[in-house]
Amino acid sequence: MIQKILTAMTIIIAGLIALIYAFDVDYLLKGVRVVYLTGNNTAYLSDYKYFDNRIIEPSPVAEPWAKHNKYNTIEETEELAAINKDRETKAFLVIKNDSVLFEKYFDGYSESSKSNSFSMAKSITVTLLGKAIMDGKIKSLDQPVGDFFDEYKTGFGAELTVGNLASMSSGMKWNEKYYSVINITSESYFSDDLRSVILNQKIIEKPGQKFRYSSGDTQLLGMIIEKATNTNLSDYLRNNFTNPMGFENEALWQLDSEESGMEKAYCCFASNAKDFARFGKLYKNNGKWNNEILLDSTFINKATSSVFDASPYYGYGWWLYTFEGKKVYTMNGHRGQFVIVFPEEDIIIVRLGDINIQGDYESGDLYKYISEGYNLATSID
């Protein structure tokens, strides 16, 4: 009897595997192995260990953050302590006037522990776009995508620009989901040939009309940067940003596969809180780092300004908010990865963790991190 059951189960499993390959959804096998068989129900902070990655070495001239003269002398409030515990925060960092004022790590994480950035990488990819424009590799935000890929020379695709991709207004057929294995977002996450997946997505609406969040937009943008600069995204990032910005620790950018070698431009840059914060500092300082101009200030102004009146919360790769009348812009990632910048107050807040409750802006976790971090930073002279 047991033998018959085992035989039947083997036949069923073999049949399912055959169907997966027959319908060209073999990425499901990797998704189940990486997510569900590790006890998760979606992508998680340490899943980079299950993928091929391109290594970005620490800067040859590492630049540690200075410590504020009141470093870690201010206690977190009961509310901040509670949300950090409840939401399984791994790192909470507050930087004031380019000096670390407060830092705390949880659950065995340290200042050098790697965490998946998820969609914070979108802000990094748009930063690479700004550099490619500055270098003359890409003409402008208005350059047609068809100049790089023939798939976008007809129909609505012929109207698509790199700026539309950076502002999430491509009109691409895309359904953004994170908790379902069978969808285009998951296929992109687990595919071993990401370029083919993206180039098969059609532009079904007129581009440049409205904001619609789509990881496919940023991935296509990354593919354009790769082609325009004739180098991979990791090397372009290393040479133009992580090295001159003094990254202290090794970072990883997740690939679709070693054979294909395409970075997941829309996600999955693994680093730590202090090195993530450097992107906040770069934008806060209008592209200047140690008197060297790494990124054009005009581009930064565009990136941190809204593109569509109907969607004032998004610019080019950065999320836009206000807090008590003050401008705030952020890098946001799945599960609540945040780099929060108060440019006028010279404050940077970083939160990395496992759980995030979104809700409306003022009722979600992001607002609490903004509020708590800001109050902590302004509680000192």
C-alpha positions in Angstrom: 0.0 0.0 0.0 2.8 2.4 1.0 4.7 1.5 -2.2 1.6 2.4 -4.3 1.2 5.7 -2.6 4.9 6.6 -3.1 4.6 5.6 -6.8 1.5 7.7 -7.2 3.2 10.7 -5.6 6.2 10.3 -7.8 4.0 10.2 -10.9 2.1 13.3 -9.8 5.3 15.2 -9.0 6.9 14.2 -12.3 3.7 15.3 -14.1 3.7 18.7 -12.4 7.4 19.2 -13.3 6.6 18.2 -16.9 3.7 20.7 -17.0 5.9 23.5 -15.6 8.5 23.0 -18.4 5.8 22.5 -21.0 4.2 25.9 -20.2 7.6 27.6 -19.9 7.2 28.5 -16.2 10.2 26.6 -14.9 11.1 29.6 -12.8 8.4 28.3 -10.4 10.8 25.5 -9.3 13.4 28.1 -8.2 10.8 30.2 -6.6 9.4 27.3 -4.5 12.9 26.2 -3.5 14.2 29.7 -2.6 11.0 31.1 -0.9 8.6 28.4 0.3 11.1 25.7 1.2 13.0 28.2 3.4 9.9 29.0 5.4 9.0 32.3 3.7 6.1 33.5 1.6 7.9 36.2 -0.4 11.4 37.5 -1.1 13.5 38.2 2.1 16.5 40.0 3.3 19.1 37.2 3.0 17.8 35.5 -0.1 20.7 36.9 -2.1 22.6 33.8 -0.9 20.5 31.6 -3.3 21.2 33.6 -6.4 24.2 34.5 -8.5 25.6 37.9 -7.6 28.2 40.3 -8.9 30.6 41.5 -6.2 31.2 45.2 -5.7 34.3 45.4 -3.6 34.8 48.0 -0.8 36.2 51.3 -1.9 40.1 51.4 -2.0 39.8 54.5 0.1 37.0 53.6 2.6 35.4 56.6 4.2 33.9 55.8 7.6 31.1 58.0 8.8 32.1 60.5 11.6 30.4 60.0 15.0 28.3 62.9 16.3 29.5 64.3 19.6 26.3 63.0 21.1 26.5 59.6 19.5 24.1 57.1 20.9 23.4 59.3 24.0 19.7 59.7 23.1 17.4 56.9 24.0 14.8 55.7 21.4 11.3 56.5 22.5 8.9 53.7 23.6 7.1 54.0 20.3 10.2 53.6 18.3 11.4 50.7 20.4 7.9 49.0 20.0 7.7 49.4 16.3 11.3 48.2 15.8 10.5 45.1 17.8 7.0 44.4 16.3 8.2 45.0 12.7 11.5 43.0 13.2 13.8 45.9 12.4 17.4 44.9 11.7 19.0 48.3 11.6 17.9 51.8 12.5 20.3 54.6 11.8 20.1 58.4 12.2 22.7 60.7 10.6 22.8 64.4 11.4 25.2 66.9 9.7 27.0 63.9 8.1 27.7 62.4 11.5 26.1 59.2 13.0 23.9 60.3 15.9 22.1 57.1 16.6 22.5 53.5 15.4 21.0 50.2 16.7 21.0 46.7 15.3 18.8 43.8 16.1 18.5 40.0 15.7 22.2 39.4 15.3 22.7 42.1 12.6 25.6 44.5 12.8 26.8 47.6 11.0 28.4 45.5 8.3 25.6 42.9 7.8 24.2 42.7 4.3 20.5 43.2 3.7 18.6 43.0 0.4 17.6 46.5 -0.7 14.7 45.3 -2.8 13.2 48.3 -4.6 15.6 50.8 -3.1 17.8 49.6 -6.0 15.4 51.5 -8.3 16.8 54.8 -6.9 20.3 53.5 -7.5 19.5 52.5 -11.1 18.1 56.0 -11.8 21.3 57.4 -10.3 23.2 55.4 -12.9 20.9 56.9 -15.6 21.8 60.4 -14.4 25.5 59.6 -14.6 25.1 58.1 -18.1 23.4 61.3 -19.2 26.2 63.3 -17.6 28.7 61.2 -19.4 27.0 61.7 -22.8 26.2 58.0 -23.1 22.5 58.7 -23.0 21.4 61.9 -24.7 18.6 63.0 -22.2 15.5 61.8 -20.5 13.8 62.3 -23.8 15.9 59.8 -25.8 13.6 57.1 -27.3 14.0 53.6 -26.0 13.9 52.5 -29.6 17.4 53.9 -30.1 18.6 51.0 -27.9 16.1 48.2 -28.7 14.3 47.5 -31.9 11.4 46.1 -30.0 10.3 49.7 -29.3 10.2 51.1 -32.8 6.5 50.7 -33.5 3.2 51.4 -31.9 3.2 52.9 -28.4 6.7 51.6 -28.0 8.0 54.1 -30.5 6.8 56.9 -28.1 8.6 55.4 -25.1 11.5 57.4 -23.6 14.1 56.6 -21.0 12.5 59.3 -18.8 9.1 57.4 -19.0 10.9 54.4 -17.6 12.5 56.4 -14.8 9.2 58.0 -13.8 7.2 54.7 -14.0 5.0 55.9 -16.9 5.9 53.4 -19.7 2.4 52.0 -20.3 4.0 48.5 -20.1 1.8 45.5 -19.5 2.9 44.7 -15.9 1.1 43.4 -12.8 3.2 44.1 -9.7 2.7 41.3 -7.1 5.0 40.0 -4.4 3.0 37.2 -2.7 2.1 35.1 -5.7 4.6 32.8 -7.5 2.7 32.8 -10.8 3.0 36.4 -12.1 5.4 38.6 -14.1 7.1 40.0 -11.0 8.0 36.6 -9.7 9.0 35.4 -13.1 11.4 38.3 -13.3 12.8 37.6 -9.9 13.5 33.9 -10.6 14.2 33.9 -14.3 17.7 33.1 -15.5 17.2 35.2 -18.6 15.8 38.6 -17.5 16.4 40.4 -20.7 14.1 38.1 -22.7 11.4 38.3 -20.1 11.4 42.1 -20.2 11.6 42.5 -24.0 8.6 40.3 -24.3 6.4 42.7 -22.3 4.3 44.9 -24.6 3.7 48.6 -24.3 -0.1 48.7 -24.2 -0.8 52.3 -23.3 0.5 55.6 -24.5 3.7 56.3 -22.5 4.2 59.4 -20.3 0.6 59.9 -19.3 0.5 58.7 -15.7 2.5 57.0 -12.9 2.0 53.3 -12.6 4.4 51.4 -10.4 6.2 48.8 -12.5 9.5 46.9 -11.8 9.6 46.2 -15.5 10.2 49.9 -16.2 13.3 50.0 -14.1 14.6 46.7 -15.4 14.3 47.9 -19.0 16.0 51.1 -17.9 18.9 49.1 -16.5 19.2 47.2 -19.8 19.5 50.5 -21.6 22.2 51.8 -19.3 24.1 48.6 -19.7 23.9 48.9 -23.5 24.6 52.6 -23.6 27.7 52.4 -21.3 29.0 49.1 -22.7 29.5 47.8 -19.2 27.6 46.0 -16.5 25.6 48.0 -13.9 27.9 46.8 -11.1 31.1 48.1 -12.7 29.5 51.4 -13.7 28.2 51.8 -10.1 31.6 50.9 -8.6 33.6 53.2 -10.8 31.4 56.2 -10.5 29.8 55.9 -7.1 30.7 53.3 -4.6 34.5 53.8 -4.9 34.5 57.6 -4.7 31.8 57.5 -2.0 34.0 55.4 0.2 31.9 52.3 0.6 33.3 50.5 3.6 31.9 47.0 2.9 31.5 44.6 0.1 28.1 44.9 -1.7 26.4 42.4 -4.0 24.1 43.0 -6.9 21.9 40.0 -7.7 22.0 38.6 -11.2 19.4 36.6 -13.2 22.2 34.0 -13.7 25.9 33.8 -14.1 25.5 32.9 -17.8 23.2 35.9 -18.6 24.9 38.3 -16.2 22.1 40.8 -16.0 21.7 42.7 -12.8 18.2 42.9 -11.4 18.1 46.7 -11.8 14.7 47.0 -10.1 15.9 45.3 -6.9 18.3 43.3 -4.9 21.4 45.4 -4.2 22.6 43.9 -1.0 24.5 46.2 1.4 24.3 47.7 4.9 22.7 50.7 6.5 25.7 52.9 6.5 26.6 52.3 2.9 23.0 52.7 1.8 23.0 56.0 3.6 25.7 57.3 1.2 23.1 57.6 -1.6 21.0 59.8 0.7 24.1 62.0 1.4 24.9 62.2 -2.4 21.4 63.5 -3.2 21.3 65.8 -0.1 24.6 67.4 -1.2 23.3 67.9 -4.8 25.6 65.3 -6.4 28.9 66.6 -4.8 31.2 64.3 -2.8 34.4 65.7 -1.2 34.3 68.5 -3.7 34.0 66.1 -6.7 30.8 66.3 -8.7 29.5 62.7 -9.1 26.1 63.6 -10.3 24.6 66.7 -12.0 22.6 68.8 -9.5 20.0 69.5 -12.2 19.3 65.8 -12.5 19.0 65.4 -8.8 16.5 68.3 -8.7 14.4 66.5 -11.4 14.7 63.2 -9.6 13.3 64.6 -6.4 10.5 66.6 -7.9 7.1 65.2 -8.9 6.5 64.4 -12.6 2.7 64.1 -12.6 0.3 66.3 -10.7 -1.9 63.3 -10.1 1.0 61.4 -8.4 3.0 64.1 -6.4 4.6 61.3 -4.4 7.0 60.1 -7.1 9.7 61.7 -9.1 12.4 59.9 -11.0 13.3 56.8 -8.9 12.6 58.6 -5.6 9.5 58.8 -3.4 8.4 62.3 -2.3 6.8 63.3 0.9 6.5 66.2 3.4 6.7 66.1 7.2 5.5 69.1 9.2 5.9 71.2 6.0 9.5 70.0 5.3 10.6 68.3 2.1 11.4 64.6 2.5 12.5 62.1 -0.2 13.1 58.4 0.2 14.4 55.2 -1.3 11.7 52.6 -0.6 12.0 48.8 -0.7 9.8 45.7 -0.1 9.4 44.7 3.6 10.3 48.3 4.7 13.8 49.1 3.5 14.1 52.9 3.7 16.7 55.6 3.2 14.9 58.8 4.3 16.4 62.3 3.5 15.5 65.7 5.0 17.7 67.7 2.6 17.2 71.1 4.2 17.7 69.8 7.8 20.7 67.7 6.9 19.2 64.5 8.3 19.4 61.0 6.9 17.5 58.1 8.4 17.9 54.4 7.4 15.6 51.6 8.4 16.2 47.9 7.3 13.9 45.1 8.4 11.5 42.3 7.8 8.0 43.7 8.2 6.3 46.8 6.9 2.7 48.0 7.3 1.9 50.4 4.5 -1.5 51.9 4.8 -2.0 55.6 3.9 1.2 57.7 4.3 0.3 59.1 7.8 -0.9 55.8 9.1 1.9 53.6 7.7 5.2 52.5 9.2 7.2 54.8 6.9 5.6 57.9 8.5 6.5 56.5 12.0 10.2 56.0 11.0 10.2 59.5 9.5 8.7 61.0 12.6 10.7 59.1 15.1 14.0 59.6 13.2 13.4 63.3 12.7 12.4 63.9 16.4 15.5 62.0 17.5 17.7 64.1 15.2 16.2 67.4 16.3 16.2 66.6 20.0 19.9 67.7 20.2 21.4 71.2 19.7 
